[in-house]
Amino acid sequence: MGTGRKLIEYLKQQGPSTVKELQLALGLSANAVRHHLSAFEKAGWLRQETWPQGRGRPAVRYALTTASEGLFPKRYPELLDAVLGQAQAEGLLERLLEGVADGMARELRARLGGLEGEAQLQALLQHMDYGDMLGQLGETEAAWELRAYNCLYYATGQKFEPVCDLPPKVITKATGLPAERPFCQRDGRRACYFLIAKRPA
């Protein structure tokens, strides 16, 4: 385990600490501690806070930020699979995902303002993390064609097919334009493929 990792884990376990406390705990020089603290602070994982210590200048302590949570293992995928598996076993998966789509669409509609047509679709895709999808948007006379080369829900969609219908449902509910998923990476394709009609049904 690297020194930087030890420092981060110490702060996670012990809470806000001074340079001196970190030196003693990790057996490092003040310069080595400050070097790591500076790098982690620039990355947004640490913040400084002052701590009164009687007379004189307050001590500076270093504390982890919320962003640092990403440095520690999480089990979100396992929890999600367990929740969806239970919903499926109880026959509630479709209804659950319908509610999720409603909520996402409601939030997106509020961001789309009075946009229409392609401008509306581009803004919608941007808010749906279009860049992370590695998406390509094409156009025919009747519809827009979205090819997403990175499926944002790949692992979950492999286990629960209704998850793959979430993006077209959200698009339809947010814009009023019928959207469908003719095929996707679940079917062994290189991209998830969505058709979005240019006019409401």
C-alpha positions in Angstrom: 0.0 0.0 0.0 1.4 3.4 -1.0 2.1 6.2 1.4 -0.7 8.4 -0.1 -3.2 5.6 0.4 -2.1 5.1 4.0 -2.6 8.8 4.6 -6.1 8.8 3.1 -7.1 5.7 5.1 -5.7 7.3 8.3 -7.9 10.4 7.8 -10.9 8.1 7.0 -10.4 6.2 10.3 -9.2 9.0 12.6 -10.9 12.1 11.2 -9.4 15.6 10.7 -5.7 15.6 11.6 -2.7 18.1 11.6 0.5 17.6 9.7 2.2 16.7 13.0 -0.3 14.0 13.8 0.1 12.6 10.3 3.9 12.6 10.6 3.8 10.7 13.9 1.1 8.2 12.7 2.7 7.5 9.4 6.4 8.0 10.2 6.9 10.6 7.4 8.7 13.9 7.3 6.7 17.1 7.3 7.6 17.7 3.7 6.4 14.3 2.6 3.1 14.8 4.4 2.6 18.3 3.0 3.4 16.9 -0.5 0.6 14.4 -0.3 -1.8 16.8 1.4 -1.3 19.3 -1.4 -1.9 16.8 -4.2 -5.1 15.5 -2.5 -6.3 19.0 -1.8 -5.9 19.9 -5.5 -7.8 16.7 -6.5 -10.7 17.9 -4.2 -10.3 15.1 -1.7 -9.2 17.2 1.2 -10.1 20.5 2.8 -8.4 22.5 5.5 -10.2 23.5 8.6 -8.9 25.6 11.5 -9.1 24.3 15.1 -8.7 26.6 18.1 -6.0 25.5 20.5 -6.0 27.9 23.4 -3.7 30.9 23.0 -1.9 31.5 19.7 -2.8 30.6 16.2 -5.4 27.9 15.6 -4.2 24.6 14.3 -4.8 23.7 10.7 -6.3 20.2 10.3 -7.0 18.3 7.1 -10.3 16.6 6.6 -11.7 14.4 3.8 -14.3 15.9 1.6 -17.4 14.1 0.3 -15.6 13.7 -3.1 -13.1 11.4 -1.4 -15.8 8.8 -0.9 -15.0 7.7 -4.5 -11.6 6.5 -3.3 -13.1 3.8 -1.1 -14.8 0.6 -2.3 -18.5 0.7 -2.6 -21.0 -2.1 -3.3 -23.7 -0.1 -5.2 -23.9 -2.6 -8.1 -24.6 -5.5 -5.7 -27.2 -3.5 -3.8 -28.9 -2.4 -7.1 -29.0 -6.0 -8.4 -30.5 -7.2 -5.1 -33.2 -4.5 -5.1 -34.1 -5.1 -8.8 -34.0 -8.9 -8.3 -36.4 -8.6 -5.4 -38.7 -6.2 -7.4 -38.7 -8.7 -10.2 -39.5 -11.7 -7.9 -42.4 -9.7 -6.6 -43.6 -8.7 -10.0 -42.9 -5.0 -9.3 -39.9 -4.4 -11.6 -41.9 -2.8 -14.5 -43.9 -0.6 -12.2 -40.7 0.5 -10.3 -38.9 1.4 -13.5 -41.9 3.2 -14.8 -41.8 5.4 -11.7 -38.1 5.9 -12.2 -38.7 7.0 -15.8 -41.4 9.4 -14.6 -39.1 11.0 -12.1 -36.2 11.4 -14.5 -38.5 12.8 -17.2 -40.0 15.3 -14.8 -36.6 16.6 -13.8 -35.5 16.8 -17.4 -38.6 18.6 -18.6 -37.9 21.4 -16.1 -34.4 21.8 -17.7 -35.5 21.9 -21.3 -37.4 25.2 -21.1 -39.2 26.0 -24.3 -36.8 24.1 -26.6 -38.2 22.2 -29.5 -37.1 19.8 -32.2 -33.4 19.0 -32.5 -32.4 21.7 -30.0 -34.7 20.0 -27.4 -33.3 16.6 -28.2 -29.6 17.7 -28.0 -30.3 19.4 -24.6 -32.1 16.3 -23.4 -29.2 14.0 -24.4 -26.7 16.4 -22.8 -28.6 16.2 -19.5 -28.8 12.4 -19.8 -24.9 12.3 -19.9 -24.8 11.9 -23.7 -21.1 12.4 -23.7 -20.6 9.4 -21.4 -22.7 7.3 -23.8 -20.2 8.0 -26.6 -23.3 8.7 -28.6 -23.7 9.6 -32.3 -26.9 11.3 -33.4 -28.1 10.7 -36.9 -31.3 11.8 -38.8 -33.7 10.4 -41.3 -36.8 12.0 -42.7 -39.0 10.6 -40.0 -36.8 10.1 -37.0 -33.5 10.7 -35.2 -31.2 7.8 -34.7 -29.1 7.6 -31.6 -26.3 5.1 -31.4 -24.7 4.8 -27.9 -21.4 3.0 -27.9 -21.1 3.0 -24.1 -24.2 1.7 -22.4 -24.5 3.5 -19.0 -26.5 0.6 -17.6 -24.6 -2.3 -19.3 -24.1 -4.7 -16.4 -27.5 -4.1 -14.9 -29.2 -4.4 -18.3 -27.6 -7.7 -18.9 -29.4 -9.1 -15.9 -32.7 -7.1 -16.1 -33.8 -6.3 -19.7 -36.5 -3.7 -18.6 -33.6 -1.5 -17.6 -32.6 -1.3 -21.3 -36.0 0.3 -22.0 -35.4 3.1 -19.5 -33.6 5.6 -21.9 -36.3 5.5 -24.6 -39.1 5.8 -21.9 -37.4 8.8 -20.4 -37.0 10.4 -23.8 -40.7 9.8 -24.7 -41.9 11.1 -21.3 -39.6 14.2 -21.4 -40.3 15.2 -25.0 -43.6 13.6 -26.0 -41.8 12.1 -28.9 -42.1 8.3 -29.3 -38.8 6.5 -28.8 -37.9 2.9 -29.0 -34.9 0.5 -28.7 -34.8 -1.8 -31.7 -31.6 -3.4 -30.4 -28.8 -2.8 -28.0 -25.5 -4.2 -26.6 -27.6 -6.7 -24.7 -28.2 -8.3 -28.1 -24.5 -8.5 -28.8 -24.4 -5.3 -30.9 -21.6 -2.7 -30.6 -24.0 0.1 -29.8 -27.4 0.6 -28.2 -29.7 1.9 -31.0 -32.6 4.2 -30.3 -35.1 5.6 -32.8 -36.8 8.9 -31.8 -39.7 10.1 -33.9 -39.7 13.7 -35.0 -43.4 14.2 -34.3 -45.6 13.2 -31.3 -47.7 10.1 -31.9 
